[in-house]
C-alpha cells in the first residue's frame, strides 16, 4: 500500500496519534513542573515531550501541505489555519488572564490588572508574534516551577512560521504554472534536507557553551522543527512513492528502541531519520479499534493548550503532590476542558471556514479594490 492511496482518506489514526502526543507532553510536564528528574531524557537523549512535539510537526506538515496542494487557494489556506488555532487559543488565554490569574496571583486584584505584564501576556500570546509571554504578575510565585503560566505555548509561534514558509514557497512558484507542483516538491525536499543537515551538525558539533544563549537555543529549536514539519510535507509530496508496510514498521520500531542500548548518538540518528516514516505508518496501517477514536473528536489541541496551566494550578493547590497523582488528576481536568473546547469552540469555528473564505474572497470588491 502506498501513502498516496490512503493520505486523502478520513479513516486514519491521526487524531489518535495527536492525542497520544498531547498526553505525552502532559506526562512529561508532570515531572518538570514538580522539579523532578524525568526518567527517559537522560537515557534516551529525548523526552516524551520532545517526541510528542516532533510528531505534532510531522503530522501538521503532511496535512497542511496536503490541504494547500489539493485546494490551491491562498484564502482557504489562511482561513483554515487561523480558525484552527486562534479561537480556542483566545478563549484559553481569556480564562487564564481573567479567571486563573486573579485567583492565584499574590498581588491585589487592582495591582494584577493594572500591571503592564498582564496585558502584555494576553496580547503577545494571542498574536504569537515574536514568541510568547510566560509570566503573569504574581501568579504561581511559590510553585516548584515558579511563575511559568503556560510553557507549552512556545511551539505555536514556530508552527505559524512553518505555515508562512510553506505558503511563501507555494506563492513564489506560482509563475511556473504547469511545473509548479514538481518544483514545489523539490523545494520542500531541499528545505527538509537542509534542515536535516543542520540538525545533525548541531548534534554532533554543538556550539560552544559560551555561545549558547537564548537566540542560539531558539535557532536550534527552529531548525529541528523545520526539519520535522517539512519532513511531513515531503512525505505528502512523495506519497505516490512511499510504501507503507507492517513488516517494515514491526522491524523498525524494535531496532529503533534497542539502539539506545548501543549509544545515544545511534538512537538520535535512527530516530531523526525514521520518525516521519514511523508516524505515517502508525497513522494509516493499524485498523479496527484504533480507528474508532476518530468518531470522538480531535481533543489534542485542547489538551495541549490547557494542560500546563491546569498542572500549575494543581501544584499550587496541592503542595507535595506526587507525580502519579499530578499526571492522573491533571489528565482528568484537562480532558474535560479539551472536550468542551472542541465541541463549543474549535469544531464550530472550523464550521465557519466556508463562510470566512467567501467573505475574504469578496473583500477586495467590497473595498472597491477590484
N, C-alpha and C positions, 0 to 999 in steps of 0.2 A: 504493500500500500504506500502510495506517495502522499506527501503532505498536501499537495495540490488537490487531491481527491477529497480531503476532509476539512481543509482550512476554512472553507466558507460555510460549513455546517454549524448550526447552533447546538447540536447534540455533542457536547465535549465535556472535558473536566476542567476547563479554565477557571470557572468560578470557584470550584473546589480547591484548586491549586492556590489561587489568590487568598482564599480564606485560610488555608493552612499556613501560608506565608505570613499573613497578618497575625495569626495566633502565635507564630514563632517569634515575631517581634515582641509581642506582649510577654511571652515566656522569658525571652532574653532580658527584657527590661525589669522583670520581677527580681532578678539578681542585681542588676546595675543600680536600680533605684533604692535598694536596701544596702548598697555598698558592700555586696558580697561577691566573691570571685565567681565568674561564670565558668562552668566546668568544661566546656568544649573549646573555648577560644585558645587556651594555652596549648592544647594537644593538637588541634586541627589547624590552627592558624586563622580560622574564620569562626565567627559566632553564628548561631541560628539566625540572629537579626541580619547579619551581613548576607547570608544565603537568601533570606527572605526578600531583602531589597533587590538583590540581583535578579531573582525570579520575577518580581514585580516589573522590573525594567525590561526584561526579555519579553514577557507577555505583552507589555504595553507597546514595545516596538513592533512586534508582529501584528497586533490588532490595529494599531493606529496607522501603520503603513498600509495594511490591507484596506482599511477604510478610505484612505487618501487615494490609492491607486484605483480602487473599484468605482468610486464616485467621482473622482477627479474634479472636485468642487472646493474652491477656496472658502466660500461662505459656510458650506456644510461642515467642513473640517473644523473651522474655528468655533462655530456654534456648538458642535458636538463636544469639543474639548472643554469649552467654557462651562457648559451645562453639566458636564460630568464632575468637574472639580469644585467650582465656586459656590453653588447654592448650599451644599452640605457643609462646606468649609465655613461659609459666612454664619450659618446657624450655630455651628460648634463654637466659633470664636465669640459670638454674642453671648452664648450661655457661659463661656469661660470668663469673659470680662464682666458680665453683669450679674452672674449668679455665683459661680465658683470663687472668683476673685474677692468680692466683698465678704464672703463667708470666711475665707481662710487668711485674709490679709491681717498683718499685725498692726496696720495703721487704722486710723479712724476712717469712716466712710468718706468724709469730706476730703481728707488728705489723699485717700486712694484714688478717688475720681478726678481730683484736680491735678494729680501728678502727671507730668507730660509722658511718662513711661506707659501709662495706661492707654492713652490714645495712640501712642506710637506702636504699641503691641498690636492693637486692633488693625491699624492701617497697614503696617508692614506685613503682618501675617496674611491679611486679606489680599493685598496687592501681589504678594510673592515676588516683589521687585527687589533685587539685590539682597537676597536672603530673607530670613525671618527673625523676629524678636523672640526671646525665650523667657523674659522676666516680666512679671507684673509686680508692682511695688508692694513689698511686704508679704507676698504670697509664698507659702511653703518655706518660710525662712528657717524653720527648725527641723525640716525633714532630713533624713540621712543624706539625700542628694538635694541640697537646698536650692531654692529659688526657681529651678527649671520648671516651667509650666507645661510645655508640650514639645519635648525634644524630637518627637517623630516628624515634625513638620519640616525638618531640614531637607528632606528629599524632594519636596514639592517644587521649590524653585528649579532644581535640576530637571525635574520632569517637564516643566514648562519650557526650559531651554531646549530639551530634546524635541518637543513638539515644533518649536520655532525653527530649529535647524533642519528638521525633516521637511517642513513646509518651504523653507528657503531653497533647499535643494530642488524641490519639485518646481518651484516658480522659476528658478534660474534656467531650467531645462525646457521651459515652455516653448521656446523658439524652434526646438528640434522637431516638433510635431511627430512624424512617423517613427523616428528613432528615440523618442522621449523615454519610453519605458525601458528600453535596453540601456540607454545612458544612465537612467535613474538607478537601475540595478548595479551597474558598475560603480557608480558614485557611492552608493550606500556600502557596497563591499569594500571600497577603498577606505571609507571612513572607519568601518569596523576593523579593518586590518591595521590601519594607522593607530587606532586606539589600542588594539591588542599589543602592538609593539611597545607602545608607551607603558602599558600596564606591566609587561614583563621587564622592561628596563627599570621601572620604579621598584619592582620587587627584588630583582637580582642585583641592581646597582642603586640602592636607596640614596637619597640626598643626605648630605652631611647633617648631623643633628643640629648644628648651629644654624643651618639654613632652613630648618623645618619650622616655619611659622604658620600662622593660620592660612595665609594665602597659598603656601605650598601644599598644605593639607587639603585645602579646597580644590586645588588644581588636580591633585591625585585622585580625589573622590570623583571629580568631573570626568577624568579620563576613564576610570573604571566603569562608571555608569554610562558613559558614551559608548564604550565597548559593548556593554550588556544590551543597551537599547538598540543599537544598530546591528548587533548580532541577531536579535529578534526580528528586526526589519529585513535583514538579509535572508533570514530563514523564509520569510514570506516571499521575497523576490525570487528565491531559488526553490520554491515549493514544488515545482514540477520535476526537480532533480533529487529531492531529498526523500529517501525511502525510510519509512518507519517500520521497524521490526521488533517484535517481542524478544527474540533471541539476542539482538544487539543490546537492548535495554537490560535484560537479565544478566548479561555478561559484563556490561559496562559498570553497573552500579556496585556489585561486589568488588570489582577491580579498583574502582574509584575509592571506595571506603577503606579497603585494605592498604591502599597506597600510603596512607598516613602512617602506617607502621614502619614504612621504609624511611620516609623523610617528609617534612612539611613542604619542601620545595617540589617534590614529585607530586604530592597531593595538589598543591597550588596549580601546577602545570596542567594536570589532568582535569581538575575542577574548572579552570578557566576555559579550556578548550572544548570541554564536553557538555557544560551545563546547558547551553541553549538546545542541544540535541536531546538531552535528557528531559528537559521541560516540555518540548513539543511531543515527545513520545508519551510522557505521562498525561499530557493534555488530550491525546487522541486515541491511544491504544487501549487502556483499561475501559471496559464497558460494563454493562449490568448495573449493579447497585450504585457505584460512584456517580453515574450519570443522573441519578435521581436528585442529586443535590441541586441541579440547575433549576428545578421547579420551586425551590425555596426563595431564591433571590440572590443578589450579589451584595452580601453584607461586609465584604472585605474592606472597602474604603471606610465605612463607618467604624469598624473595629480599629483600623489603623489610626484614624484621627482622634478617636476618643480614648484609646487605651492608656496613653501616657498620663493625661490629667486625672483620669479615674484612679490610676495606681498611685499617683502622688497624693490624691485626696485620701485614699485608704491608708497610706503610710502616715499621713498627718493625724488621722483619726484613731489609728491603732498602732501606737509606738510598740516596737518589739515584735511586730508581726513576722511570722516565719515565711520562707519563700513559697512553700507549697500553699500556704493559706493566701498569700498575695496572689499567686497565679490563679487559684480557684475562684476567689471572690472577685477579682478584677475581671476575669473572663465572664462571669455571670452578669455583672453590671454592664460591662462593655457590650456584650452581645445584645442585651436589652436595648441599649441606646442605638446600636447599629441597626437592629431590626426596625426601630422607629424611624431612624434616619432614612433607611432605604424606602420604606413604604410611604412615609409622609413627605420627604424632601427629595431624595435622589430620583426615584422612579417617576414621580410626577414632573420633575424638572426635565428629565430625558424625554418625557412625552410631549414637551413643548418644542422639541427640536424642529419639526417641520414648520411650525408657526414662526419660530425665530428665524429660520433660514429664509422663509418667504419675506419676512419683514426686512431682513438685511439686504436681500436682493432688490427690493423695491425702494430702499432708502435713497439711492442716488437720484431716482426720478422724483421722489418727493422733495428732495433738496434742490431740484432743478439743476442737477449736475450731469444729466444725461440727455 
